Structures are given as structure tokens and as C-alpha cells.
């Protein structure tokens, strides 16, 4: 990688606290983007996972979070929300001493909660990624507190952009909406594909054939959305001939209040995100 195209994190000491699937996907993407394995450390309590990380990526691995965090310039907190407070207690001294950029990919924990656990003035970025990040096709919403400089915002965006697209959110209150839309969104899509396959099987198609056709159809539609840059409403209209088969199907969706159902589903997910945040107060 040439200096002109160097990543904002190419020469930065990174530490991942937690070595699960999301951390693995980000580490792999960063290494492919030119970040050196010698600049990455990972804290992971499970020995088998630690060994796999060291073998697969050549990164330094530690059993305890404090050891990985000791000299880090950026900390990526990739542990489950229910253990986050304990993890923060373990790394708080390192954070206070070195003031690294702290990036959390845990759902539901607000930045003011992290500041209570890690100290006021900690530069913090809250991120909501989604599971397609595991194949480099993720979508991540990010929100930074007032202690994050523009250069550190660029570093946070670069880390998440290694595994997909990113979007900065103007208000942390909207992060629950991001969670409802893109964080949980892949599950909605998978459910729709399941339903399409089951309906086709009920009409007589073999399940293998229905699965192949449904999955490729959805892949193609997704690519058209991304690559054309056109509004989904316009793409929908182009494939809908008056009085045709698509129009008949869309009429059935409308009769079942598909839009209202989707709105209620996102509202439920958003409210649940707020409930999860409150339990850590």
C-alpha cells in the first residue's frame, strides 16, 4: 500500500477485547487492507479461540483484557453487553493512563455508561455493525462523543469500513433506530426468503429449486439496489406491469398491510434497544 493510500490505522497499535466472529472479521479485513499483524493484539479468555487467532492471523493474543490494552492506541470492545462493565473495570487503568480511542460494537450500551466505567473525557465511538460484516458486506452506524477528534473519527470509520459500508449518526438517541434497521435487518431479510421458499414449495416446487431461485433472486435485487443507485420505489415500479403477476402479488402485500407490519417490527426492535440500555444504568 502506498503512503498516499495508507489507511488511517495502518501504523496504529490496535487491541481487540474479545475474539469472536465480529472481531475475527474485522481483523481479517484490516490485515487484507495492509495493517500489519504485529500491530494487533487480542484479548480472549478461551484458549482454543486464542490459539486459532494466533494461528490464522499471526496477531498477539492474551488471556486478560488488561494485557492487550496496555499499549493500545485504539481499543475495540467486542464482547457481549452483559460482561462489558466487568471488562471496562479491567481496562480502566490503561484507558486512564493512555487515553486510547475506545470503539464499542456492543448493542445497547450508551456512551455515558462507558464514561462512568472508563472515566470522563474518554474518546468513545459507539458502533452498530451487522452480521454481513463477516463476509465484508456489512453496514455500520457510528456515533462519537465530543472527545473524538476528526482524525480519530477517520480511524474508527476505517476500521469498520474494512468490513463494509459506514454511516455517521447525528444523535446517539438514533442508535436504537440503527439497531432496528441494519443491526437486526438481516434477520428480517432471511425471514422473507424463508417465507418465499416455503410458499413456492407449497405450490409444488422442489425445496432445493425454490431455495436456489429465491436466494439468487434476492442477491440480484440487492445488487441492483446498490449498483444502480436508484430508489427502491423506482426499481419496484419498473418490474410491476399493470395487471400483471407482480402487481397481483404487491396487491396481496398491501392488503396484508406489509408496510404497517414492517413499521411495527422496527418499532418493537427500537423499544427493545432502549430497554437493554436502561438495564445497564
C-alpha positions, 0 to 999 in steps of 0.5 A: 500500500502506498503512503498516499493510500495508507489507511488511517490505522495502518501504523496504529497499535490496535487491541481487540477485547474479545475474539469472536466472529465480529472481531475475527472479521474485522481483523481479517479485513484490516490485515487484507487492507495492509495493517500489519499483524504485529500491530494487533493484539487480542484479548480472549479468555478461551484458549482454543479461540486464542490459539486459532487467532494466533494461528490464522492471523499471526496477531498477539493474543492474551488471556486478560483484557488488561494485557492487550490494552496496555499499549493500545492506541485504539481499543475495540470492545467486542464482547457481549453487553452483559460482561462489558462493565466487568471488562471496562473495570479491567481496562480502566487503568490503561484507558486512564493512563493512555487515553486510547480511542475506545470503539464499542460494537456492543448493542445497547450500551450508551456512551455515558455508561462507558464514561462512568466505567472508563472515566470522563473525557474518554474518546468513545465511538459507539458502533452498530455493525451487522452480521454481513460484516463477516463476509465484508458486506456489512453496514455500520452506524457510528456515533462519537462523543465530543472527545473524538477528534476528526482524525480519530473519527477517520480511524474508527470509520476505517476500521469498520469500513474494512468490513463494509459500508459506514454511516455517521449518526447525528444523535446517539438517541438514533442508535436504537433506530440503527439497531432496528434497521441494519443491526437486526435487518438481516434477520428480517431479510432471511425471514422473507426468503424463508417465507418465499421458499416455503410458499413456492414449495407449497405450490409444488416446487422442489425445496432445493429449486425454490431455495436456489431461485429465491436466494439468487433472486434476492442477491440480484435485487440487492445488487441492483439496489446498490449498483444502480443507485436508484430508489427502491420505489423506482426499481419496484415500479419498473418490474410491476406491469399493470395487471400483471403477476407482480402487481397481483402479488404487491396487491396481496402485500398491501392488503396484508398491510406489509408496510404497517407490519414492517413499521411495527417490527422496527418499532418493537426492535427500537423499544427493545434497544432502549430497554437493554440500555436502561438495564445497564444504568 
